[in-house]
Amino acid sequence: MRFTPRVQHEPVKDFAVSDDPAVQAQLDRLGALSLPQGRFGLETIRELLKRLGDPQRSLRPTFHVAGTNGKGSTSAFLRAMLEAEGLAVHAATKPHLVRYNERIRIAGTLISDELLARLLGEVLDIGEDLGPSFFEVTTAATFLAFARVPADACVIEVGLGGRFDATNVLDSPAACGVATLGIDHEAFLLRPEEGTPADPFARIAFEKASIARPGRPLVTQAYPAPVEAEIARTAKTQGARLIMRNRDWWAEAGDTIRYRDALGALDLPLPSLAGAHQADNAALAVAMLRHQDQVAISPEAMAQGIGAARWPARLQLLDDGPLTALVPGRKIWLDGGHNPDAGAAIARHFAAGLPPHLIIGMLDNKDPGAIAAPLRGRLASLTVVPVPGHASHEAKDFASYSDLALHSFADVREALHALPPQGDVLIAGSLYLAGEVLRLNHQLPD
């Protein structure tokens, strides 16, 4: 059965909240914004930034990362490697899991409430007549913060797509990277548009690779031939230097990551992040650093960064806390993945060992089979919960993707209480659900 996503005319709101009254006042203003139906392009963000003095033009060497899956982990590896070299690094990632502050990291520390409230207010005031979106205001505030606080480098994760993402206003990044590609956000990235590729995967590649910039390296993973052809076409149109895996750089993971390119070979440690796919994300970060000329990073710093990188809600093993105490002595894994590529990565991780109990919550515009289908036959039980604050799939929507009896509960705590007495647990299906789990377990991302 093929899932047809529910078309949304506006992006799902992020429902950002804060304990700080000054921040909450600005988040309330921010939460009232939406993307006007049918408006695509960079004109609004460019005008907003112009009014703010074009802060994006004064950033330190910047690494810009796109992709369907893996872009957040690649960004985390980049930041950890740069910091291991002793550099101060600004980082912009998305979405936030618990606190809006997670989106903006200033020289290694989450942005303070005081600075966040001030910057959001400044951007919202100056751009009120433009009708900017949540994402455009967030990006403008991020670039203001990065421009006003000194640092040695910036790592910026693309939000949605690449071509029309609000971050795609950087003139000359140190390097651009494209992580794993797959089908996601179809209503936006696959909307009909004359002159774009007809094949869905090629269209996704076109959207993501459009962060490329003239003369700057565009470093990619390996993809099927038609996808690589579209990326090559896009890079050529943009005048970028294409650096492609299995053509310009190579990496294999065994007991270590064996990396090589024209500059030589490296033997690097495996990531501490769980999942075999994280070695690929780490290798992409290494390739981005090796093929740019604005920041010097030693192999030792790369190795140290691979081990030090942390990225919450991606096959994260939860710490002891109020939620894990509900099932003492058992491991609880958390993953916010919600598309088929994420499902395949999760299934590979749980291919060996005893089947876990899956507690799943997914937005109703996502394919319910994306996670459940790859895990079919590998689960001890399957329980469905709602995603707090969002329209989400019901238990019956997963029936076609599992041979197990389906259970449903009002929230994660009830689902954990009702589990059989043995076996590890996997909570998956949505980053919004993952954020709620981290909040309930008193495990706030820092």
N, C-alpha and C positions, 0 to 999 in steps of 0.2 A: 504494500500500500504506500503510495507516494503522498507525503504531507504537503499541503498547500498552505503556506504561511498566511496568517491574517494580516492584511495590509494595514499599517498604521500611518496616519497622515502626519503624526508628530512622533518624535522619539519618546521612548518611555522616560518618564521623569526620574530623577535620581533621588528625590525625597531627602535632600541633605538637611541634617539637623545639627545643632551645636548647643553645648551647655553655656557658651558665652553669649550673653544677650546682644552684644554689638555685632558679633558674627551672625547670629540668628536673624537679626534685622536685615542684614544684607542677603542672607540665604533666602529669606522670604521674598525679597525683591527678585532674586535670581530664579527662584522656583516658579515665579509667575510668567517667566519668559518661555517662548516656544519657537520652533522653527516654522515660519509661515509656510503654509502648504504651497508646494511648487517652487519655492525659492532655493536654487542651488547656485553656488558660485562663491567667490572670495571677495566680492566688492565690499560687502559690509564689514568684514574683519579688516580689510585693508584701510577703509576709511576710519574705522575705530582706532586702529593703531596709528594712523597718520595724526589724528587729534591728540594722541598721547605722546607724540614725538618719535614714532617709529622705533620703539625699544628693541624690536627684533633685529634691527640692524647693528646694534652695539653689543650683541651677545658674544661671549668667548667661543672658542671652537665647539661646534655643535654636532651631535650625532642624532640623526633623525631615523626612526625605525617604524616601519609599517609591516603589515601581515595579518592574516586571519587568526592564526594561533602562533604563539611563541614570541610575539613582539614585546610583551611585557617582561618575559623571562630574559630575552636578549638584552633589553634595556637594563635589567637588574645586573646582568653579567658585565655589561659595559661600565655601569657605575662602579661596581665592585672592583673591576680591574683598574679603572682610573684612580679610584681612591687608594688602592694598594700601592700605586706609584707615588702617593703622597699628595695628590691633587685635591683641591676643593671642587666639588661637583654639584651643580644644580641638576635636578631631575624632575621631569613632568611625566606622570603616569596616570592611567585611567582605566576603569572608573575607580572611585574610592569604594572601600568595602564597609567602613564604619563611619569615618569622619571625612568630611570634605577636604580637610587639611592634607590628607594623604596624596592628593593630586599634585601638590607643589612642595618639593623638597629643596630647601635653601642650604647649600654648602653642607649637605649631609644630614640636615635636621628638618623635620616637618615644619612648614611655615607656622609662625606663631599666630594666635588668635588676633592679637592687636594689629599686626601687619596685614593679615588676611582681611579683616574688616575694613581697614583703611583703603586697601587696593581695590577691593570689590566696590566699595562706595565710590571711589574715584572713577572707575570704569563705567559703572552704571549711570552716574551723573552725567558724564561727558558724552555718553552714547545713547541717552534716553530716546532722542528723536529718531535714531536709526532703527529701532526695533530689533536689536541684536538677539541672538539665541543664547541659551544657557552655555553652549560650548564656545561661542565666540567671546562672551564675557570672561569665561574661565581662562581661555587662551590669552586674551589681552592682559588679564591680571597676572598670569604666569610670566609672560614676557616682561611686564613691568618689574616684577620682583627680581627676575634674573638680571635685568639691566641695571638695577639700582644697588644690588648687593654683589660685591666682587667675588669672582670664582675663576677657576682655571679651565673649566669645560662644562658643557651642558649636554644632557641626554634627554631627548624629547620623543615620547611615544605618540604615534598617530592615534587618533580616536576612532573615527569611522571612515574606512576607505583610504583615501590619500589625496586624490585629485582635488576634491572640494572640502577636505578636512581643514578646520580653522588653523591648524598648525602649518599648513602648506604655504607659508609666506616667507620662508627662510631663503635668503638670496644665495648664500654660498656655504652650506654646511661642510664640516670636515669630511663626513661620509654619510651616505644614506644606505639603509639596509632594508631588505624585504625578507621576512621570515616565511614560515609555512603558509601556503595558500589553500583556501577551500571556500565552499559556498556558505555565506552567512550574510545577514542583513539584506536579503534579496530585494525587499521593497525599495531600498534606496540605491544599492549598488548595481542592481540589474534592471532598473527602470528603463523603459524604452528611450533611446536617444540616438538620433541620426549621427552616423559617423563613428560609432563605437562598435567593438567586436560583437558579433552575434552569438558566438559560443560563450556560455556562462563562465567557464573557467578562464578563458582568454579575457573576458570583460573584467573579471575580478583582478587579473594580473595587470591589465591596463590601468585600472583605478589605483591599485597599490603602487605600481611602479612610477606613477605620475608625480611622485615626490622627487624624482630625479632632477638634478640641476646641471647646467652647462659646466663642463670641465671637472665636475666633482665625481668621485667614485660612487657607483650604485652597486652594492654588494648583495648578492642573492644566494638563496639555497638552490638546489637542483629541482626541476619540475618536469612534467611531461613535455614532449617536444613542442606541441602547439602553444603551450603556456610560455615556454622559453622563447619561442619565436615572437610572441607578442611583447614580452619584456624587452627583447633585443630591439624591436621596432620602436617601442616607447623610449628606450634609452637613447637611441639614435636621433629620434625626433627632438629630444630634450638636449642633445649634445653632451650627454653624460658618458663617463667611462664605465662600461659594464664589466663587473668582476663577478663571474658566475661559478658556483660550486661545480666540481667535476670538469671544469674547463680551465679556470684560473686558480682555483684552490681546491684542496682535497682534505677530507677528514674521515677517519674511521675510529670507532669506539670499541674497545675491548676492555682490557684491564686499565688502560689509559686512553686518552684521546690522542691519536697520532695525526698531527696536522702538518700539511706542507703546501708551499706555494713557491713562486719564483725566488723568494728571498731565502728559502731553506726549509728545514723541517723542525718541528717542535714535538716534544713528548709531554703532554699536559695531564693533570689529574682529572678524574671523573668528577662531575659536580656533586655537591652535597644535596642539591635539590633532587627529589625523587622523580623517577621516570626516565626511561632510556632516551626519550626525545630531548631531554635537557642537554645531553652532550651535543646534539645538533645546534641548539640555541647558543651554547657556549662557543662552539666553533664559529658560528656566524659572527659573534661579537669579536672573536680573535681576528677573523678575516677583515672586519671593518677597521679595526685598529691597525692592522698590518698594511692596509692599502690606502691610508691617508697620510698626509704630511704635515699636519698642524700640531700634533701632540705626540711626543715620544713615550712609548710604553714598553717596558722591558718584558722579556719572557717570564721572568720571576714574578712580576706584578700580575701578569695574565694568569699564571698558575695560582697565585694567592687569591686573586679575585674569583676564580672559578669555585674555589672551596668556600669562599666567604659569602657569596651571593645568597640572598634570601628573597623569596617572592611568595607572599601569602596566598592561600586558597588555590594553589596549583599542586595537587597531590601533597597537601600539607598534613603532616601528622600532628594532631592537636596535643597541646600540653595539658597537664592536669588542671582542671578547673571545674566550675559548677556543672557544666554540661557533661564532660567526660566522667564526672562522679556518678552520673546516673547509670553508667554501665562499667563499674570498676573492674580493673584488670584487663580491659579490652582496648585495642587500638581503634581510634576513630580517625579516618582519613577524610580530608575535605578538598573538594575540587569544584571550581566555579565554571568549568567547561560546559558548553551547551550546543556544540555543533558536531557533525560527524567526525572530523579530524580529532577533536578533543575526546570523543567517545572511543575512537580507535586507540589513542594514547593511553587512556585509562584502562582499556581492556588488556593492552600489552602488559601494563604494570601488574594486573591481577591474574595474569595467565597461569602463573605458578602459585602453589600454596592453596590453602583452604578458601572456598568461595566466601566473599564478604556479604553482609546484609546491606542492601542498597536502600537508602532513604533519598528520594528524588523529589525535587520541586523545579518546575520549568515554566517560564513565561508562555502564555498561550499562543504567541506568535513564533515559537520555536518548534522544531520537529521533535515530537516526543520519542521518536526512535533513535535520535542522534546518540544518546547515551545508553538507552536500554537495549537497543538491537545489538551493538557490539558485545554486550555483556550477557546476552542470552545463553543460558545453559551454564553460566559461571557464577550464579548468585545463589546465596542461601535463602534469601527472601527479598521481596520488593515492596516497599512502602512509599506511598505518595503523600506529600504534604504541600500546602499552598506556599507560594512565595509572598511573604508579608508585604502588603501594600500594593500588590500588582495582580493583574488578571493572570491566572495560571491554569495549567492543565489539571483535569480531574483524573482519578484513577482509571476510569474506563478508556481514556485516551492512550494508555500504555498497554492495553490488552493484546494488541496485535504484535507486540514486540517481546512478549515474555510467556513462558510456559508455566509460570508460577501463579499461585493465587495472589491477587492484589489486595493490599491493605491500604487504608487511608486514615490519617489523623489530622487534627486541627493545627498541630505545630510539631516542631522537631522534638521537643521535650516529651510530648505524649508518644511520639513514634519510638523514641529510645526506650521509654518505660515498657512498651509493649513487645520489644524484641525477644526472641528466644534467648535462652540464658548463655549461649556460647557463640563465639565467632566475632571476627573484626567487623567494623562498620565503615561504609563509605557513604558520605553525604555529598550529593552532586546535583548538577543541573542548572545552576544559576549563580552568578556572582552576587546578586542581591540576597539570595538565600545564604550564600557563604558569609556575607557580611553580618547577617543576623546571627549565624552560628558563632562567629568570632566574638560578637558582642555578648551573647549569652554565656560564653565561656570565659569572659573577662580577658580576652586575648586580643587587645587592640593593636593593629599594625603600627609600627613606629618608623 
